[in-house]
């Protein structure tokens, strides 16, 4: 298995864009990174426990923060908002 598939989430650090300053762009990147957590978690489960299905769906380590994870995350966040609201 590719080593990158075992660590889908980069650490949430203060200066996430590594420009040497903490700015509003860092906050935006935090929001984007947190949005993708549910979809990236689903992708990680697929890659780790069902690699055959992941291959069939043409998913791999390069799919983190991609279209598949964006759609899955959107669905999960929508369900969470409906449940909480």
PDB file with one MODEL, atoms N, CA, C and O in Angstrom:
MODEL        1
ATOM      1  N   UNK A   1       0.841  -1.174   0.000  1.00  0.00           N
ATOM      2  CA  UNK A   1       0.000   0.000   0.000  1.00  0.00           C
ATOM      3  C   UNK A   1       0.887   1.239   0.000  1.00  0.00           C
ATOM      4  O   UNK A   1       1.964   1.240   0.596  1.00  0.00           O
ATOM      5  N   UNK A   2       0.440   2.269  -0.657  1.00  0.00           N
ATOM      6  CA  UNK A   2       1.184   3.516  -0.726  1.00  0.00           C
ATOM      7  C   UNK A   2       1.177   4.183   0.648  1.00  0.00           C
ATOM      8  O   UNK A   2       0.132   4.264   1.293  1.00  0.00           O
ATOM      9  N   UNK A   3       2.322   4.653   1.090  1.00  0.00           N
ATOM     10  CA  UNK A   3       2.442   5.264   2.408  1.00  0.00           C
ATOM     11  C   UNK A   3       1.552   6.495   2.544  1.00  0.00           C
ATOM     12  O   UNK A   3       1.061   6.771   3.638  1.00  0.00           O
ATOM     13  N   UNK A   4       1.331   7.243   1.463  1.00  0.00           N
ATOM     14  CA  UNK A   4       0.522   8.453   1.559  1.00  0.00           C
ATOM     15  C   UNK A   4      -0.928   8.145   1.884  1.00  0.00           C
ATOM     16  O   UNK A   4      -1.638   9.014   2.390  1.00  0.00           O
ATOM     17  N   UNK A   5      -1.386   6.934   1.608  1.00  0.00           N
ATOM     18  CA  UNK A   5      -2.777   6.605   1.906  1.00  0.00           C
ATOM     19  C   UNK A   5      -3.010   6.404   3.399  1.00  0.00           C
ATOM     20  O   UNK A   5      -4.160   6.382   3.837  1.00  0.00           O
ATOM     21  N   UNK A   6      -1.950   6.257   4.191  1.00  0.00           N
ATOM     22  CA  UNK A   6      -2.125   6.062   5.623  1.00  0.00           C
ATOM     23  C   UNK A   6      -2.158   7.385   6.377  1.00  0.00           C
ATOM     24  O   UNK A   6      -2.512   7.396   7.556  1.00  0.00           O
ATOM     25  N   UNK A   7      -1.808   8.491   5.751  1.00  0.00           N
ATOM     26  CA  UNK A   7      -1.813   9.791   6.415  1.00  0.00           C
ATOM     27  C   UNK A   7      -2.515  10.827   5.540  1.00  0.00           C
ATOM     28  O   UNK A   7      -1.855  11.674   4.939  1.00  0.00           O
ATOM     29  N   UNK A   8      -3.848  10.767   5.463  1.00  0.00           N
ATOM     30  CA  UNK A   8      -4.553  11.680   4.573  1.00  0.00           C
ATOM     31  C   UNK A   8      -4.652  13.101   5.084  1.00  0.00           C
ATOM     32  O   UNK A   8      -4.871  14.023   4.298  1.00  0.00           O
ATOM     33  N   UNK A   9      -4.497  13.298   6.381  1.00  0.00           N
ATOM     34  CA  UNK A   9      -4.720  14.618   6.938  1.00  0.00           C
ATOM     35  C   UNK A   9      -3.409  15.252   7.374  1.00  0.00           C
ATOM     36  O   UNK A   9      -2.729  14.734   8.259  1.00  0.00           O
ATOM     37  N   UNK A  10      -3.051  16.373   6.752  1.00  0.00           N
ATOM     38  CA  UNK A  10      -1.868  17.087   7.230  1.00  0.00           C
ATOM     39  C   UNK A  10      -2.183  17.716   8.588  1.00  0.00           C
ATOM     40  O   UNK A  10      -3.350  17.959   8.894  1.00  0.00           O
ATOM     41  N   UNK A  11      -1.183  17.978   9.390  1.00  0.00           N
ATOM     42  CA  UNK A  11      -1.465  18.562  10.703  1.00  0.00           C
ATOM     43  C   UNK A  11      -2.069  19.961  10.556  1.00  0.00           C
ATOM     44  O   UNK A  11      -1.716  20.702   9.639  1.00  0.00           O
ATOM     45  N   UNK A  12      -2.972  20.313  11.457  1.00  0.00           N
ATOM     46  CA  UNK A  12      -3.588  21.635  11.443  1.00  0.00           C
ATOM     47  C   UNK A  12      -2.668  22.575  12.213  1.00  0.00           C
ATOM     48  O   UNK A  12      -2.734  22.662  13.439  1.00  0.00           O
ATOM     49  N   UNK A  13      -1.815  23.273  11.482  1.00  0.00           N
ATOM     50  CA  UNK A  13      -0.851  24.176  12.097  1.00  0.00           C
ATOM     51  C   UNK A  13      -1.290  25.614  11.877  1.00  0.00           C
ATOM     52  O   UNK A  13      -2.109  25.893  11.002  1.00  0.00           O
ATOM     53  N   UNK A  14      -0.750  26.514  12.664  1.00  0.00           N
ATOM     54  CA  UNK A  14      -1.165  27.914  12.589  1.00  0.00           C
ATOM     55  C   UNK A  14      -0.900  28.514  11.217  1.00  0.00           C
ATOM     56  O   UNK A  14      -1.809  29.087  10.616  1.00  0.00           O
ATOM     57  N   UNK A  15       0.316  28.398  10.710  1.00  0.00           N
ATOM     58  CA  UNK A  15       0.684  28.956   9.401  1.00  0.00           C
ATOM     59  C   UNK A  15       0.585  27.844   8.361  1.00  0.00           C
ATOM     60  O   UNK A  15       1.599  27.298   7.924  1.00  0.00           O
ATOM     61  N   UNK A  16      -0.637  27.515   7.970  1.00  0.00           N
ATOM     62  CA  UNK A  16      -0.875  26.344   7.128  1.00  0.00           C
ATOM     63  C   UNK A  16      -0.347  26.515   5.702  1.00  0.00           C
ATOM     64  O   UNK A  16      -0.014  25.526   5.050  1.00  0.00           O
ATOM     65  N   UNK A  17      -0.267  27.753   5.209  1.00  0.00           N
ATOM     66  CA  UNK A  17       0.236  27.942   3.847  1.00  0.00           C
ATOM     67  C   UNK A  17       1.738  28.212   3.816  1.00  0.00           C
ATOM     68  O   UNK A  17       2.300  28.445   2.746  1.00  0.00           O
ATOM     69  N   UNK A  18       2.387  28.185   4.966  1.00  0.00           N
ATOM     70  CA  UNK A  18       3.847  28.271   5.096  1.00  0.00           C
ATOM     71  C   UNK A  18       4.435  29.519   4.457  1.00  0.00           C
ATOM     72  O   UNK A  18       5.503  29.465   3.847  1.00  0.00           O
ATOM     73  N   UNK A  19       3.734  30.654   4.597  1.00  0.00           N
ATOM     74  CA  UNK A  19       4.287  31.897   4.069  1.00  0.00           C
ATOM     75  C   UNK A  19       5.016  32.701   5.139  1.00  0.00           C
ATOM     76  O   UNK A  19       5.498  33.802   4.873  1.00  0.00           O
ATOM     77  N   UNK A  20       5.096  32.150   6.354  1.00  0.00           N
ATOM     78  CA  UNK A  20       5.816  32.811   7.426  1.00  0.00           C
ATOM     79  C   UNK A  20       4.968  33.763   8.249  1.00  0.00           C
ATOM     80  O   UNK A  20       5.461  34.364   9.203  1.00  0.00           O
ATOM     81  N   UNK A  21       3.692  33.909   7.890  1.00  0.00           N
ATOM     82  CA  UNK A  21       2.803  34.810   8.616  1.00  0.00           C
ATOM     83  C   UNK A  21       1.464  34.125   8.841  1.00  0.00           C
ATOM     84  O   UNK A  21       1.039  33.283   8.051  1.00  0.00           O
ATOM     85  N   UNK A  22       0.808  34.503   9.937  1.00  0.00           N
ATOM     86  CA  UNK A  22      -0.542  34.012  10.200  1.00  0.00           C
ATOM     87  C   UNK A  22      -1.514  35.061   9.681  1.00  0.00           C
ATOM     88  O   UNK A  22      -1.586  36.166  10.217  1.00  0.00           O
ATOM     89  N   UNK A  23      -2.262  34.713   8.637  1.00  0.00           N
ATOM     90  CA  UNK A  23      -3.165  35.666   7.993  1.00  0.00           C
ATOM     91  C   UNK A  23      -4.539  35.032   7.782  1.00  0.00           C
ATOM     92  O   UNK A  23      -4.774  33.878   8.140  1.00  0.00           O
ATOM     93  N   UNK A  24      -5.435  35.817   7.194  1.00  0.00           N
ATOM     94  CA  UNK A  24      -6.780  35.341   6.894  1.00  0.00           C
ATOM     95  C   UNK A  24      -6.752  34.161   5.926  1.00  0.00           C
ATOM     96  O   UNK A  24      -7.623  33.293   5.978  1.00  0.00           O
ATOM     97  N   UNK A  25      -5.751  34.128   5.041  1.00  0.00           N
ATOM     98  CA  UNK A  25      -5.664  32.977   4.117  1.00  0.00           C
ATOM     99  C   UNK A  25      -5.437  31.675   4.868  1.00  0.00           C
ATOM    100  O   UNK A  25      -5.896  30.622   4.426  1.00  0.00           O
ATOM    101  N   UNK A  26      -4.739  31.729   5.992  1.00  0.00           N
ATOM    102  CA  UNK A  26      -4.542  30.520   6.795  1.00  0.00           C
ATOM    103  C   UNK A  26      -5.872  30.039   7.377  1.00  0.00           C
ATOM    104  O   UNK A  26      -6.139  28.838   7.413  1.00  0.00           O
ATOM    105  N   UNK A  27      -6.700  30.976   7.830  1.00  0.00           N
ATOM    106  CA  UNK A  27      -8.009  30.613   8.377  1.00  0.00           C
ATOM    107  C   UNK A  27      -8.860  29.966   7.287  1.00  0.00           C
ATOM    108  O   UNK A  27      -9.524  28.960   7.536  1.00  0.00           O
ATOM    109  N   UNK A  28      -8.844  30.539   6.077  1.00  0.00           N
ATOM    110  CA  UNK A  28      -9.605  29.964   4.964  1.00  0.00           C
ATOM    111  C   UNK A  28      -9.125  28.541   4.666  1.00  0.00           C
ATOM    112  O   UNK A  28      -9.943  27.650   4.438  1.00  0.00           O
ATOM    113  N   UNK A  29      -7.829  28.325   4.667  1.00  0.00           N
ATOM    114  CA  UNK A  29      -7.294  26.988   4.398  1.00  0.00           C
ATOM    115  C   UNK A  29      -7.669  26.009   5.511  1.00  0.00           C
ATOM    116  O   UNK A  29      -7.850  24.821   5.243  1.00  0.00           O
ATOM    117  N   UNK A  30      -7.790  26.483   6.754  1.00  0.00           N
ATOM    118  CA  UNK A  30      -8.271  25.623   7.838  1.00  0.00           C
ATOM    119  C   UNK A  30      -9.690  25.164   7.546  1.00  0.00           C
ATOM    120  O   UNK A  30     -10.021  23.988   7.698  1.00  0.00           O
ATOM    121  N   UNK A  31     -10.535  26.120   7.119  1.00  0.00           N
ATOM    122  CA  UNK A  31     -11.935  25.795   6.822  1.00  0.00           C
ATOM    123  C   UNK A  31     -12.018  24.773   5.696  1.00  0.00           C
ATOM    124  O   UNK A  31     -12.781  23.810   5.777  1.00  0.00           O
ATOM    125  N   UNK A  32     -11.229  24.986   4.645  1.00  0.00           N
ATOM    126  CA  UNK A  32     -11.222  24.043   3.518  1.00  0.00           C
ATOM    127  C   UNK A  32     -10.761  22.670   3.983  1.00  0.00           C
ATOM    128  O   UNK A  32     -11.368  21.656   3.635  1.00  0.00           O
ATOM    129  N   UNK A  33      -9.690  22.635   4.767  1.00  0.00           N
ATOM    130  CA  UNK A  33      -9.170  21.357   5.246  1.00  0.00           C
ATOM    131  C   UNK A  33     -10.200  20.642   6.116  1.00  0.00           C
ATOM    132  O   UNK A  33     -10.372  19.430   5.990  1.00  0.00           O
ATOM    133  N   UNK A  34     -10.882  21.364   6.989  1.00  0.00           N
ATOM    134  CA  UNK A  34     -11.896  20.747   7.854  1.00  0.00           C
ATOM    135  C   UNK A  34     -13.112  20.286   7.059  1.00  0.00           C
ATOM    136  O   UNK A  34     -13.735  19.285   7.413  1.00  0.00           O
ATOM    137  N   UNK A  35     -13.460  21.007   5.985  1.00  0.00           N
ATOM    138  CA  UNK A  35     -14.586  20.594   5.141  1.00  0.00           C
ATOM    139  C   UNK A  35     -14.338  19.207   4.554  1.00  0.00           C
ATOM    140  O   UNK A  35     -15.257  18.391   4.479  1.00  0.00           O
ATOM    141  N   UNK A  36     -13.111  18.938   4.141  1.00  0.00           N
ATOM    142  CA  UNK A  36     -12.787  17.681   3.467  1.00  0.00           C
ATOM    143  C   UNK A  36     -12.576  16.497   4.412  1.00  0.00           C
ATOM    144  O   UNK A  36     -12.433  15.369   3.940  1.00  0.00           O
ATOM    145  N   UNK A  37     -12.552  16.710   5.712  1.00  0.00           N
ATOM    146  CA  UNK A  37     -12.270  15.618   6.653  1.00  0.00           C
ATOM    147  C   UNK A  37     -13.222  14.429   6.488  1.00  0.00           C
ATOM    148  O   UNK A  37     -12.739  13.299   6.422  1.00  0.00           O
ATOM    149  N   UNK A  38     -14.555  14.617   6.418  1.00  0.00           N
ATOM    150  CA  UNK A  38     -15.424  13.434   6.282  1.00  0.00           C
ATOM    151  C   UNK A  38     -15.166  12.641   5.000  1.00  0.00           C
ATOM    152  O   UNK A  38     -15.089  11.414   5.042  1.00  0.00           O
ATOM    153  N   UNK A  39     -15.034  13.318   3.877  1.00  0.00           N
ATOM    154  CA  UNK A  39     -14.794  12.626   2.611  1.00  0.00           C
ATOM    155  C   UNK A  39     -13.437  11.954   2.568  1.00  0.00           C
ATOM    156  O   UNK A  39     -13.296  10.847   2.049  1.00  0.00           O
ATOM    157  N   UNK A  40     -12.433  12.634   3.120  1.00  0.00           N
ATOM    158  CA  UNK A  40     -11.106  12.029   3.170  1.00  0.00           C
ATOM    159  C   UNK A  40     -11.102  10.803   4.081  1.00  0.00           C
ATOM    160  O   UNK A  40     -10.385   9.838   3.816  1.00  0.00           O
ATOM    161  N   UNK A  41     -11.902  10.835   5.157  1.00  0.00           N
ATOM    162  CA  UNK A  41     -11.996   9.675   6.051  1.00  0.00           C
ATOM    163  C   UNK A  41     -12.632   8.492   5.330  1.00  0.00           C
ATOM    164  O   UNK A  41     -12.177   7.357   5.473  1.00  0.00           O
ATOM    165  N   UNK A  42     -13.686   8.757   4.554  1.00  0.00           N
ATOM    166  CA  UNK A  42     -14.321   7.686   3.775  1.00  0.00           C
ATOM    167  C   UNK A  42     -13.330   7.129   2.759  1.00  0.00           C
ATOM    168  O   UNK A  42     -13.234   5.913   2.588  1.00  0.00           O
ATOM    169  N   UNK A  43     -12.600   8.000   2.091  1.00  0.00           N
ATOM    170  CA  UNK A  43     -11.599   7.550   1.123  1.00  0.00           C
ATOM    171  C   UNK A  43     -10.518   6.724   1.812  1.00  0.00           C
ATOM    172  O   UNK A  43     -10.093   5.700   1.279  1.00  0.00           O
ATOM    173  N   UNK A  44     -10.072   7.150   2.979  1.00  0.00           N
ATOM    174  CA  UNK A  44      -9.054   6.403   3.714  1.00  0.00           C
ATOM    175  C   UNK A  44      -9.552   4.997   4.042  1.00  0.00           C
ATOM    176  O   UNK A  44      -8.810   4.024   3.908  1.00  0.00           O
ATOM    177  N   UNK A  45     -10.821   4.894   4.474  1.00  0.00           N
ATOM    178  CA  UNK A  45     -11.401   3.577   4.777  1.00  0.00           C
ATOM    179  C   UNK A  45     -11.423   2.719   3.518  1.00  0.00           C
ATOM    180  O   UNK A  45     -11.066   1.542   3.565  1.00  0.00           O
ATOM    181  N   UNK A  46     -11.840   3.300   2.390  1.00  0.00           N
ATOM    182  CA  UNK A  46     -11.860   2.543   1.130  1.00  0.00           C
ATOM    183  C   UNK A  46     -10.464   2.065   0.750  1.00  0.00           C
ATOM    184  O   UNK A  46     -10.282   0.903   0.386  1.00  0.00           O
ATOM    185  N   UNK A  47      -9.483   2.950   0.832  1.00  0.00           N
ATOM    186  CA  UNK A  47      -8.121   2.581   0.438  1.00  0.00           C
ATOM    187  C   UNK A  47      -7.505   1.558   1.388  1.00  0.00           C
ATOM    188  O   UNK A  47      -6.734   0.697   0.963  1.00  0.00           O
ATOM    189  N   UNK A  48      -7.842   1.649   2.658  1.00  0.00           N
ATOM    190  CA  UNK A  48      -7.234   0.773   3.657  1.00  0.00           C
ATOM    191  C   UNK A  48      -7.901  -0.594   3.719  1.00  0.00           C
ATOM    192  O   UNK A  48      -7.218  -1.617   3.765  1.00  0.00           O
ATOM    193  N   UNK A  49      -9.237  -0.620   3.721  1.00  0.00           N
ATOM    194  CA  UNK A  49      -9.951  -1.866   3.968  1.00  0.00           C
ATOM    195  C   UNK A  49     -10.559  -2.507   2.724  1.00  0.00           C
ATOM    196  O   UNK A  49     -10.836  -3.707   2.728  1.00  0.00           O
ATOM    197  N   UNK A  50     -10.770  -1.737   1.667  1.00  0.00           N
ATOM    198  CA  UNK A  50     -11.332  -2.300   0.431  1.00  0.00           C
ATOM    199  C   UNK A  50     -10.559  -1.767  -0.776  1.00  0.00           C
ATOM    200  O   UNK A  50     -11.122  -1.055  -1.607  1.00  0.00           O
ATOM    201  N   UNK A  51      -9.282  -2.106  -0.876  1.00  0.00           N
ATOM    202  CA  UNK A  51      -8.481  -1.570  -1.981  1.00  0.00           C
ATOM    203  C   UNK A  51      -9.001  -1.988  -3.355  1.00  0.00           C
ATOM    204  O   UNK A  51      -8.826  -1.252  -4.327  1.00  0.00           O
ATOM    205  N   UNK A  52      -9.633  -3.148  -3.451  1.00  0.00           N
ATOM    206  CA  UNK A  52     -10.197  -3.576  -4.728  1.00  0.00           C
ATOM    207  C   UNK A  52     -11.313  -2.648  -5.184  1.00  0.00           C
ATOM    208  O   UNK A  52     -11.382  -2.284  -6.358  1.00  0.00           O
ATOM    209  N   UNK A  53     -12.185  -2.266  -4.257  1.00  0.00           N
ATOM    210  CA  UNK A  53     -13.263  -1.334  -4.582  1.00  0.00           C
ATOM    211  C   UNK A  53     -12.700   0.040  -4.934  1.00  0.00           C
ATOM    212  O   UNK A  53     -13.176   0.691  -5.864  1.00  0.00           O
ATOM    213  N   UNK A  54     -11.687   0.477  -4.190  1.00  0.00           N
ATOM    214  CA  UNK A  54     -11.062   1.770  -4.485  1.00  0.00           C
ATOM    215  C   UNK A  54     -10.445   1.766  -5.877  1.00  0.00           C
ATOM    216  O   UNK A  54     -10.547   2.752  -6.606  1.00  0.00           O
ATOM    217  N   UNK A  55      -9.810   0.664  -6.246  1.00  0.00           N
ATOM    218  CA  UNK A  55      -9.227   0.553  -7.584  1.00  0.00           C
ATOM    219  C   UNK A  55     -10.319   0.560  -8.639  1.00  0.00           C
ATOM    220  O   UNK A  55     -10.173   1.214  -9.671  1.00  0.00           O
ATOM    221  N   UNK A  56     -11.411  -0.156  -8.398  1.00  0.00           N
ATOM    222  CA  UNK A  56     -12.524  -0.181  -9.343  1.00  0.00           C
ATOM    223  C   UNK A  56     -13.103   1.216  -9.545  1.00  0.00           C
ATOM    224  O   UNK A  56     -13.465   1.587 -10.662  1.00  0.00           O
ATOM    225  N   UNK A  57     -13.190   1.987  -8.462  1.00  0.00           N
ATOM    226  CA  UNK A  57     -13.715   3.351  -8.538  1.00  0.00           C
ATOM    227  C   UNK A  57     -12.664   4.356  -9.008  1.00  0.00           C
ATOM    228  O   UNK A  57     -12.932   5.555  -9.095  1.00  0.00           O
ATOM    229  N   UNK A  58     -11.460   3.850  -9.312  1.00  0.00           N
ATOM    230  CA  UNK A  58     -10.332   4.670  -9.759  1.00  0.00           C
ATOM    231  C   UNK A  58      -9.961   5.736  -8.733  1.00  0.00           C
ATOM    232  O   UNK A  58      -9.708   6.891  -9.075  1.00  0.00           O
ATOM    233  N   UNK A  59      -9.936   5.321  -7.471  1.00  0.00           N
ATOM    234  CA  UNK A  59      -9.546   6.200  -6.379  1.00  0.00           C
ATOM    235  C   UNK A  59      -8.181   5.777  -5.874  1.00  0.00           C
ATOM    236  O   UNK A  59      -7.856   4.590  -5.850  1.00  0.00           O
ATOM    237  N   UNK A  60      -7.396   6.741  -5.477  1.00  0.00           N
ATOM    238  CA  UNK A  60      -6.076   6.460  -4.947  1.00  0.00           C
ATOM    239  C   UNK A  60      -5.651   7.581  -4.012  1.00  0.00           C
ATOM    240  O   UNK A  60      -6.447   8.470  -3.711  1.00  0.00           O
ATOM    241  N   UNK A  61      -4.411   7.551  -3.552  1.00  0.00           N
ATOM    242  CA  UNK A  61      -3.930   8.597  -2.647  1.00  0.00           C
ATOM    243  C   UNK A  61      -4.038  10.002  -3.245  1.00  0.00           C
ATOM    244  O   UNK A  61      -4.158  10.977  -2.504  1.00  0.00           O
ATOM    245  N   UNK A  62      -3.998  10.114  -4.553  1.00  0.00           N
ATOM    246  CA  UNK A  62      -4.145  11.418  -5.190  1.00  0.00           C
ATOM    247  C   UNK A  62      -5.569  11.944  -5.166  1.00  0.00           C
ATOM    248  O   UNK A  62      -5.820  13.072  -5.589  1.00  0.00           O
ATOM    249  N   UNK A  63      -6.503  11.142  -4.677  1.00  0.00           N
ATOM    250  CA  UNK A  63      -7.910  11.545  -4.642  1.00  0.00           C
ATOM    251  C   UNK A  63      -8.282  12.344  -3.397  1.00  0.00           C
ATOM    252  O   UNK A  63      -9.384  12.886  -3.315  1.00  0.00           O
ATOM    253  N   UNK A  64      -7.362  12.422  -2.417  1.00  0.00           N
ATOM    254  CA  UNK A  64      -7.644  13.239  -1.238  1.00  0.00           C
ATOM    255  C   UNK A  64      -7.853  14.681  -1.676  1.00  0.00           C
ATOM    256  O   UNK A  64      -7.121  15.188  -2.526  1.00  0.00           O
ATOM    257  N   UNK A  65      -8.848  15.339  -1.100  1.00  0.00           N
ATOM    258  CA  UNK A  65      -9.236  16.717  -1.441  1.00  0.00           C
ATOM    259  C   UNK A  65      -9.673  16.829  -2.895  1.00  0.00           C
ATOM    260  O   UNK A  65      -9.540  17.895  -3.496  1.00  0.00           O
ATOM    261  N   UNK A  66     -10.189  15.752  -3.469  1.00  0.00           N
ATOM    262  CA  UNK A  66     -10.639  15.751  -4.859  1.00  0.00           C
ATOM    263  C   UNK A  66     -12.157  15.808  -4.960  1.00  0.00           C
ATOM    264  O   UNK A  66     -12.850  16.065  -3.975  1.00  0.00           O
ATOM    265  N   UNK A  67     -12.660  15.566  -6.165  1.00  0.00           N
ATOM    266  CA  UNK A  67     -14.093  15.644  -6.432  1.00  0.00           C
ATOM    267  C   UNK A  67     -14.881  14.621  -5.610  1.00  0.00           C
ATOM    268  O   UNK A  67     -15.917  14.953  -5.034  1.00  0.00           O
ATOM    269  N   UNK A  68     -14.392  13.378  -5.555  1.00  0.00           N
ATOM    270  CA  UNK A  68     -15.092  12.340  -4.792  1.00  0.00           C
ATOM    271  C   UNK A  68     -15.230  12.742  -3.328  1.00  0.00           C
ATOM    272  O   UNK A  68     -16.320  12.669  -2.761  1.00  0.00           O
ATOM    273  N   UNK A  69     -14.134  13.162  -2.720  1.00  0.00           N
ATOM    274  CA  UNK A  69     -14.186  13.516  -1.303  1.00  0.00           C
ATOM    275  C   UNK A  69     -14.981  14.796  -1.077  1.00  0.00           C
ATOM    276  O   UNK A  69     -15.591  14.959  -0.020  1.00  0.00           O
ATOM    277  N   UNK A  70     -14.986  15.702  -2.043  1.00  0.00           N
ATOM    278  CA  UNK A  70     -15.796  16.921  -1.917  1.00  0.00           C
ATOM    279  C   UNK A  70     -17.280  16.573  -1.899  1.00  0.00           C
ATOM    280  O   UNK A  70     -18.040  17.118  -1.100  1.00  0.00           O
ATOM    281  N   UNK A  71     -17.691  15.662  -2.784  1.00  0.00           N
ATOM    282  CA  UNK A  71     -19.108  15.273  -2.829  1.00  0.00           C
ATOM    283  C   UNK A  71     -19.509  14.510  -1.567  1.00  0.00           C
ATOM    284  O   UNK A  71     -20.576  14.757  -1.003  1.00  0.00           O
ATOM    285  N   UNK A  72     -18.667  13.593  -1.127  1.00  0.00           N
ATOM    286  CA  UNK A  72     -18.965  12.830   0.094  1.00  0.00           C
ATOM    287  C   UNK A  72     -19.022  13.773   1.296  1.00  0.00           C
ATOM    288  O   UNK A  72     -19.932  13.677   2.120  1.00  0.00           O
ATOM    289  N   UNK A  73     -18.055  14.677   1.396  1.00  0.00           N
ATOM    290  CA  UNK A  73     -18.044  15.628   2.510  1.00  0.00           C
ATOM    291  C   UNK A  73     -19.284  16.504   2.488  1.00  0.00           C
ATOM    292  O   UNK A  73     -19.901  16.735   3.528  1.00  0.00           O
ATOM    293  N   UNK A  74     -19.654  16.992   1.311  1.00  0.00           N
ATOM    294  CA  UNK A  74     -20.848  17.821   1.197  1.00  0.00           C
ATOM    295  C   UNK A  74     -22.091  17.092   1.673  1.00  0.00           C
ATOM    296  O   UNK A  74     -22.917  17.660   2.387  1.00  0.00           O
ATOM    297  N   UNK A  75     -22.221  15.831   1.277  1.00  0.00           N
ATOM    298  CA  UNK A  75     -23.366  15.038   1.716  1.00  0.00           C
ATOM    299  C   UNK A  75     -23.374  14.822   3.213  1.00  0.00           C
ATOM    300  O   UNK A  75     -24.417  14.944   3.857  1.00  0.00           O
ATOM    301  N   UNK A  76     -22.226  14.504   3.769  1.00  0.00           N
ATOM    302  CA  UNK A  76     -22.141  14.260   5.212  1.00  0.00           C
ATOM    303  C   UNK A  76     -22.416  15.543   5.993  1.00  0.00           C
ATOM    304  O   UNK A  76     -23.146  15.521   6.984  1.00  0.00           O
ATOM    305  N   UNK A  77     -21.830  16.668   5.548  1.00  0.00           N
ATOM    306  CA  UNK A  77     -22.085  17.938   6.238  1.00  0.00           C
ATOM    307  C   UNK A  77     -23.554  18.331   6.131  1.00  0.00           C
ATOM    308  O   UNK A  77     -24.122  18.855   7.090  1.00  0.00           O
ATOM    309  N   UNK A  78     -24.178  18.087   4.979  1.00  0.00           N
ATOM    310  CA  UNK A  78     -25.599  18.403   4.804  1.00  0.00           C
ATOM    311  C   UNK A  78     -26.459  17.587   5.768  1.00  0.00           C
ATOM    312  O   UNK A  78     -27.353  18.127   6.419  1.00  0.00           O
ATOM    313  N   UNK A  79     -26.187  16.294   5.853  1.00  0.00           N
ATOM    314  CA  UNK A  79     -26.925  15.435   6.790  1.00  0.00           C
ATOM    315  C   UNK A  79     -26.702  15.907   8.228  1.00  0.00           C
ATOM    316  O   UNK A  79     -27.645  15.946   9.019  1.00  0.00           O
ATOM    317  N   UNK A  80     -25.472  16.262   8.567  1.00  0.00           N
ATOM    318  CA  UNK A  80     -25.172  16.732   9.924  1.00  0.00           C
ATOM    319  C   UNK A  80     -25.931  18.018  10.243  1.00  0.00           C
ATOM    320  O   UNK A  80     -26.448  18.178  11.348  1.00  0.00           O
ATOM    321  N   UNK A  81     -25.997  18.931   9.277  1.00  0.00           N
ATOM    322  CA  UNK A  81     -26.717  20.191   9.492  1.00  0.00           C
ATOM    323  C   UNK A  81     -28.210  19.933   9.666  1.00  0.00           C
ATOM    324  O   UNK A  81     -28.851  20.549  10.519  1.00  0.00           O
ATOM    325  N   UNK A  82     -28.768  19.028   8.865  1.00  0.00           N
ATOM    326  CA  UNK A  82     -30.194  18.704   8.983  1.00  0.00           C
ATOM    327  C   UNK A  82     -30.487  18.067  10.338  1.00  0.00           C
ATOM    328  O   UNK A  82     -31.498  18.381  10.965  1.00  0.00           O
ATOM    329  N   UNK A  83     -29.615  17.180  10.789  1.00  0.00           N
ATOM    330  CA  UNK A  83     -29.817  16.515  12.079  1.00  0.00           C
ATOM    331  C   UNK A  83     -29.724  17.526  13.225  1.00  0.00           C
ATOM    332  O   UNK A  83     -30.548  17.508  14.140  1.00  0.00           O
ATOM    333  N   UNK A  84     -28.732  18.394  13.173  1.00  0.00           N
ATOM    334  CA  UNK A  84     -28.538  19.378  14.244  1.00  0.00           C
ATOM    335  C   UNK A  84     -29.619  20.452  14.196  1.00  0.00           C
ATOM    336  O   UNK A  84     -30.112  20.898  15.232  1.00  0.00           O
ATOM    337  N   UNK A  85     -29.985  20.865  12.970  1.00  0.00           N
ATOM    338  CA  UNK A  85     -30.964  21.952  12.805  1.00  0.00           C
ATOM    339  C   UNK A  85     -32.311  21.451  13.059  1.00  0.00           C
ATOM    340  O   UNK A  85     -33.278  22.207  12.972  1.00  0.00           O
TER     341      UNK A  85
ENDMDL
END
